[in-house]
Amino acid sequence: MHAETWHSAASSLPLWQRLVQGAQRHLRSTVAVGVLMLVLLPFLWMLQMAFRPAGDALSLDLIFSPTLEAFAGLWQDNFARSFGNSLLVSVLSTGLSLLLGVPAAYALSRWRFKQRRQVALWVLSTRMAPPIAFTIPFFLAFRWLGLLDTVWALVLVYLTFNLAIVIWMMQGFFDAIPTALEEAAWMDGCGIWSAFWHVTLPLTRPGLVATAVLCFIFSWSDFFFALILTRTQAVTAPVAIVNFLQYDGWEWTKIAAAGTMVMLPVLLFTVLVRKYLVHGLTAGGVKD
């Protein structure tokens, strides 16, 4: 009875008032869709520009004949090598960061010693300093070691910054795992590292994935250190895009195609591990 009365009263309202009430009921969804469109608009615009003919790059006409000439032109230049360099550097730096940072995070989480908090703060401070503060020391050190314009120079640089991320994120995940599980494994005959490998580490899988994604993104998208420490042999994809900004004109379609290719690995990686990523980034936000 009350529902019929409410529907009859709502139907008697003017059209604009009914539209306002409907918008209020769906305000959250409307705002979310609006924000999503604003965020995606630059990426969608770049994507459509990548498929345009070279002479029609800056046209506002949304109806055009798609072409792959910009993507084909990328692989005829040195962009393919730069893309491979970015992939190699990102994978190596992420893998080494996890290999070194995860045991360090476990040690900070489980082993109690006097300078534990100071060590954790020192690790965090290495990530807080601006990148330009390390530019000259890195450049001089790698020139002395003969590592300028090499993949390993970038791997070592990214490793120094990603280690702080790995240690701080993984320490929180290890803190959330009860030590009683490891103690039970010790009673069953496992050693410290055996219990860590077979019991503790599998429970932190969401954290490992979330940390790996962040390290990969930071390494993949870096432009500053790659610009300073490379010349020709180890140029990465973000730096290679600058080569399409020439004095006689900007190759807009190639820039858009290269930007699309740079976004693609991170997008695919994130989509493939999205289940673990969301769980890993939100774990620890609510305490029991």
N, C-alpha and C positions, 0 to 999 in steps of 0.2 A: 504494500500500500504506500509506504513511504517512498519506495523507489519509483513507483509510477508518478507520485506527486512531484518528485524531484525532476524526473524526465519531462513532465508536462510543463513545469516551471522553467526549465532550461530551454525547452523548445519555444517558449513564448518570448525569450529574450531576443534582442536585435542580433543580426548576423555578426557584427563586429565584436559584441560582447561575448558571443559564443566562441569566436576565434581567439579572443584574448584568454578566455578560460582554458581552451584547449592548449594554447601556447604555454600557459602557466603550468598545466599538468605535465607537459613534456619539455619543460624548460631545461632540465639537465641534459636530456638527449639532444636538444637543439643546440645548446651551447657546446657540447662535446663535438657534434658534427661540424659546427662552424669553426671551432678551433682546429679540428683535424684538417679541414679544407684549407685554412690559412697556412698551416704547417706544410701540407703537401703541395701547395700551389707552386712554389719555386722548383720542386723536384719534378712535378708533372710538366711544367713549362720547359725545363731543361730536357726532359725525355722526348717531348714532341719536337724540340729543336734538333735533337740528334738524328731524327729521321727525315728532316727536311733537306731539299736540295741546297747546295752551297749558296746559290744566288738568291734563295728565298728564306734565309736564316732568320731575319729580323721582321718578317711579315707577321701582321696580327691576324691574318686569315687562318682560321682553324681547319679549313678544308684544303688539303693538299695531297699530293701523291707521295706516299712514304718511299724512302730509298735507303739503302744500306751503304751508300758510297762513303759516308763519313767514317763508319766502322771499318770498312775495307781500307780506307786511307790510313787509319791508325796502325794497322799491322804492316803497312809498307814502309812506315817510318821506324824510328827507334823506340816507339812506345811499347812494343811487345817486350823488348828486353827490360825496359823500366818496370813494366807490370810484373814480370818475373822476379826482378830484384825486390820489389815491394813484398811480393808473396813470400819469397825466401827469407827476407829479413824479419817479417812479422811472425812467421812460423818459428824460426829459430829463437828469436828473442822471447816469444811467449813460452816455448818449451823450456828454455833455460831458466826463465823466471820462475816457472812452476817447480822445476827440478831443485832449484836452490832455495826458493822462498817457502815452499810448503814445509820442509823439515825445520826451517828456522821458525816459522809460525808455531809449529807443534812444540818446539823447545820453549818458546816464550809462554805458551799456554800451560805446559805441564811442569816445567822445572822452575821451582821457586828459588830465586837468588836475590841478593840485596839490590843490585843495579838493574833489576828487571824493567821497571818503569822508565828508567833513564835510557836504556837501550831501545825500548819501544818508541820513546819520544825522538831519539836520534834517528831512527829509521824513518819516522814520519817527516822529520825536518828535511831529509834529502829530497822529498817530493814537493816541499813548499817553496823552495827557492826558485826564482824565475829562470827559465832556460838560458837566457843570454848571459847569466852569471857564470855558466860552465863552458861557454863557447870557446873562449881563448885557451883555457887549460886543456880542453879536449883536442882542439886543433893542434896545439903545440905537442901534446903527448903523442897523438897519432902520426904527426909528421916525423917525430923522432923515431917512432916504432915502424915507420914505413907502411902505415895502414890507411893513409888518406886515400879516398876514392876506392874503398873496398867495402864489401858487404859486411865484413866482420867489425869494421869501425862502427857502423850503425847498430849492429847487433849488441855490441858492448855498451853503447850509449843508451839504447832503449832498455837494456837489462838493468842498468843502474837505477832507472826511474820506475820500471815495472816491479822491481823487487819490493819497493815500499808498499805498492798496492797489494801484492800477493801476501806479504807478511801481515799487514793490518787487516785485510779481509779474512784471511784464513784463520788468524788467531781467534777472531770472534766465533767462527764455526767450531773450532776445536774446544773453545770454552763452553759451548752449548752441549757438548757430548759428555755424558757422565763418565767419570773415571772408573766407576764400578764395572763397566763393560770391559775395559782393559784389564782390570784386576782379575776378572773372571777368566779372561784369556790367559793371563799369567799362571793362574792356578791349573789350567789345562795343559800347561807345558810350553806356551808360546813365550818367546823372548820379547824385549821391548819393541824392537823394530818389526818383528813378526806380527805382534798385536796391532801395531800401527798400520801395517800394510793390509792386513786381512780383516781388521775389525773397525778401526777408527776411520781410515781413509775412505772406504766405501760409503760410510755414512755422511761424508762431506761432499759427495758427488755434485749436488746442486751448487755448493759454494765453489767448487773447482771449475765448473762450467761458467758460472757468472764471472769469476776472476779471469779465466782464460779469455772470455769475450772482451772484457774491458782492456786487458793487456794487448790483445790483437788489434782492437780499434785504435788505441793510443799509438801503437807502432805503425799501423797501416796509414793513419791520417797525418803523421808528422810531416811537416814541411820545412821547419826552421833548420833542424840539424842536418837533414838530408841536403838542403841547399848549401850549407856551409862546408860539410865534410865530403861532398862528392863533386866530381867534375864531369866525367864521361862514362866511366866503366860501371859505377854503382848508383847511377841516377835512379831514383824511385819514381813511381807514377805521379804523385802530386807535383813533383818538381818538373817532370816531363811535360805536364800540361802547360807550363809557362812558355815552352818553346813554340806553342801555337799563337802566342802574342807577339807578332812581328811588326817591324817598322812600317812595312807596306800594307798592313791590314791584319785584322784579327780573324782567324779561321774559326768562326763561331760554331759551325756544325761539328768540327773536330773537337773543339773544347767541350761542347755538350756531350758528344759521344765518349770522350775520355772521362768526363765526370761521371757518366753513367757506368762505365766500366769500373771506375774506382769504387763506386758505391755498391756494386753488385756482390763482391765477395763478402763484405760485412753483412749485407742484407740476407744473403743465403745462409751464412753461418748463424746469424741470430735467429732466423726462422727455424732452422733445423734443431736448435737447442733451446727453443723458446720455453719449453716446459720446465727445464732445469733452470733457465735464466730467471724466470719470474720467481720461482721458489727460492733461488739463491739470493736474489736481491732483497726479498722481503723477509727472509728468515731472521729471527731475532728481533723483529719489530714489536712483537707482542710477547710478553713474558707470562708464564703460567703462575 
